[in-house]
Amino acid sequence: MEHIHKDVILHRFPQFEQPLLEEILKHSTIREVEEGDEVLRTGQYIRSTVLLLSGLLKVYREDDEGNEFLMYYLEPGSACALSMMCTARNEQSQIMAKAVDASEVILIPSHLSEQWLAKYKSWHNFVIASYRQRFEELLQTLDSIAFKGLDERLLFYLKRHVKVSGKEIRLSHQQIADELNSSREVISRLLKKLEQTGAITLHRNYIEVHNLDKV
């Protein structure tokens, strides 16, 4: 099993030098999570840095009433920058992470993650790049909320889904409404308008995306 995971890790994180890879194999834990399982939850102390080996994770905030605010998705080969920050500061998590698909995550003990920043240049560069990427994604999300109407926010949301999971978006209208803090009726109406332009086709259990750039 270790050799299989070694090949997968090499494929997902080709930038890591061999000694770092050996330490990851020796000291980290690979955890399998099913669709819908929580990987991180608000209020917990995060003891590990989370890297995604396979699958897809959704990172989000949740208010007191259970409403979700999507922050970003984690794709294979990436790390949760916010979990890194909480781990480094020994703070409670302010985010939640849930498996969108069956996934495998690598859990790296926090003390090693800190040591590797000085020990391995590839790890240092990876952490900095992770912070930069998530910061840019959060700025895009903030812009979509602060400066755009719901129709533009829906387009932004759909494009982000296409980027991470392909042109078949298997989400209900209610799920989309929940993540955009809207109602199912409003989202259904906007999706119907998009369908009329030819940008998407609405199926019973999924949305087929054709071309969102022409809208």
N, C-alpha and C positions, 0 to 999 in steps of 0.2 A: 504493500500500500504506500509506503514511504517513497518508493521509486516513482510510482504513478504520480503522486502529488508533487514530487520534485520536477518532473517534466511539465506538469501543469503550471507550477509556480514560475518556472523558467519562461514558459510561453506568455504568461500574463504579466510578468515583471522582468522583461529581458534586460532592463537597465541595472539590475542588482548584480554586484560582483559576486564571485563564487564564495568567498568567506562569509559574506552576509547571508547568502542563500543557505549555507550550511547552518548558520546560527538560527535562521528562521525555522528550518526543519527540526533542529534540535530542541528549541525552547518554546516554540509557539504551539498553539492548539488549533486544529482545524475542526470547525463546528458546522454541521449540516442543519439547515433550518428549512421548514416547510413553508409553503405559501401562506401568508397571513401571520406567521410567527413574529413576535417582537424580538428584535436584536438589542435595542436600547430603549430605555424608558425614562421619562422625566423623573428626577429626584434621586436616581441611583448614582452611586459613585462608580465611575468608569475606571476599571483597573487594567484595561487592555486597549491598545490601538487596534482599530478594526480595518482590515483590508478585505476587499471582496475578490474571491477567487472565481466564482461562477454565479449566475443568476442575476437578480436585480433587487436593490433595496431602495425604499422610499424613506427619505429623511424629512421630518416635519415637526411642527409645533402643534400643541393641542391646548385649547382653552378650557376653562372650568366646566363648560357645558359639553365638552367632547367634540367641538368643531375643530377640524384640521386645517392647518395652513402648510401647504407643500413648500419646502425649501429647495430641495434638489434630489436627484436620483444618483445612486451609486451604481456604476457599471463595473464589470470585471476588469481588474487591473488598476482600480482606484482605491482611495482610502477616505474615510470619514474625517475631514479636517476638524470638525467641531468636537468629535470624540478625542482627537489628539490634544486639542486645547484643554478640555476638561481633565484629561489624564495628566497633562503636564502640570496643571494647577491644583490637582487633587480636589476638584470642585464637583458638585452634583450636576448631573446632566440636565440641560434645559431643552433637550430635544428628544424626539422619539425616532426610532428606525424600525421599519417593518419590511419583511420579505414580500415583494410583489410576486416573485416566482420562487420555486424551490432553489435554494442558494447554498453556497459554501463560503464561509468567512474564515479568515485567518485572524486569530486573537494573539497579539504580541504583548507580553507583560510590559507594563508602563516603564519600569526601571530600565529595561533593555532598549526600549524606544528612545529614551533620553540618552543613554550611553552611545547608541549608534549614530546620533547626530554629529558627534565629534569623531567617531571611529571610522565611519564609512561615508565617503563623499556622495555615493549614489543614494544613500538613505537621506542625507541632508538635502540633496537636490529634490528628491521625491517629496519630502515633507513640505518644502517651500513651494513646489509646484502645486501640491494639493491645496495649500492655503490660498494661493493665487487663483486657481481655477474656481474654488468654491466662492471666494469673494466676488469674482466676476459674475458668477451665476446668481448670487444673492442680489447684486446690483441690478441685474436684468429683471429679476423678480420684483424688486422694489419699484423699478421704473414702470413695470406693467401695471402695478397696483396704483401708483401715485399719479401717473400721467395718461393712462389709457382707459377707454371705456370697456365695458364688459365684452363687447364683440371682439375687440383687439386682444383682450386678456385671454379669451377663449382660443383665438388663433395662436397666441404665444404658447398656451398650455398644450394644444394639440401638436404643434411643431416640436415641442420638447419631448412629448411622448413618442413621436415618430423617430426622433433622434436616438432614443434609448431602446425602443422596443419594436421598431418597424412600422409598416403602414397599416397594420391591423390593430386597432386600439380596442382592447377588450375591457371596456369600462361601461357601466350603465350611465344613463343620463343623470341619475341621482348621485352617483359617485362623483361625477364631474361637477355637479352643482355644489356638493358638499365641499369639495376642494377649492372651489372658486367663491365660496360663501354666497351662493345664489340659490334660486329655486329650480326644481326640476322643470317646471313649465317654461321658465325663461330660457334655460339651457336648451331644451328641446326645440323651442322656436328658433333660436339662433343656429342650431345645428341643421334645422330644416332649411334655413336660408342658405347655409353653406352648401347643402346638397343641391339646391336649385341652381347654384353657380357651376356645379360640376366638380367642385373641389373635393367633395367626399360622397360616399354612398352609405346610407344608414341601413344596417342589417339588424336582425332581431337581437343578436347578442354581441355585436361589435360594430365599430365604425371603420369603414375602409377609406383610407386617405389616397387621393389621386394627386392633387397639386394644390397646396395651400399658398404657394407664392403668387398665384395669379389672382387671388382674392383682393 
